[in-house]
């Protein structure tokens, strides 16, 4: 059995600190330990490996619950939980045994780092890190311009690298204290500023087989893509849920005319969540990634609809800071949903290619 979020106490701290983390005025390094001590990173991880059991969709719902309180915390949660999934699916048992306990406990930060790889596999961009053979290992050079959960107290991040000695790119794990690895200052984001989002510069960093998550990114990344995207969708589900619930609560008097639209959007949202759950359980998205892409696209549209309904139901009060701080934060958070990798534009281009090939 999984360990769901079952009390308001699980999310209250994140709600109380949501604005500070959105603005970047709180200690960003505290988020991972706070998530970890609640056992959230263990959800959907096999009990034999230190987890709480359950499946990947249990992790989606946990991220959604945190997203209702704070999208910044949910963004960090996604980064950590996704890197944990990389370890779970990696054939490198020694790497998993070394890092998994600290990551599950929230004692160390894990960063996905594979956005570039996902774009590479779709033909959108080239790999940004190169690897040259060096003394039984490889020497890395390149840059990852946007990585979340690069905790200043220490992090481990995944990166896909193009090897000079073979056509098969590989996926490696690099740490912040690795020689040749430099973390930039935090990116100057519009929102979610407490998410420890920065760039990684790599100059002459040596790695060996012990750092390899998988020797073939073209096999590893497609296998990971359902979990990568599904966990990410927890952010959209949670943000839409809190906006629609607020709209329903505010829909009084003249605003009651909005309630049927709120109910319709809520029903479609939960239907998409159920389709995501069933698709993961049946492993549909491995053979039919386009189905997952379409869920992602529609959920992003529902987030915008939900936020619009919350604004309409609240009326002018939403524009008063004392009344509408939660709404104002969610409104800006919602602008992130369409652009998080893979962006809606990238996914639509991928669906167009599937359609042209007759596989959509």
Buried (B, 14 or more C-beta within 10 A) or exposed (E): EBBBBEEEEBBEBBBEBBBBBBBBEBEBBBBBBBBBEBBBBBBBBEEEBBBBBBBBBBBBBBBBBBBBBBBBBBBBBBBBBBBBBBBBBBEBEEBBEBBBEBBBBBBBBBBBBBBBBBBBBBEBEEBBBBBBEEEEBBBBBBBBEBBBBBBBBBBBBBBBBBBEEEEEBBBBBBBBEBEBBBBBEBBEBEBBBBBBBBBBBBEEBBBEBEBBBBBEBBEBBEEBBBBBBBBBBBBBBBBBBBBBBBBBEBBEEEBEEBBEBBEEBBEBBBEBBEBBBEBBEEEBBBEBBBBBBBBBBBBBBBBBBBBBBBBBBBEEEBEEEEEBBBBBBBBBBBEBBBEBBBBBEBBBBBBEBBEEEEEB
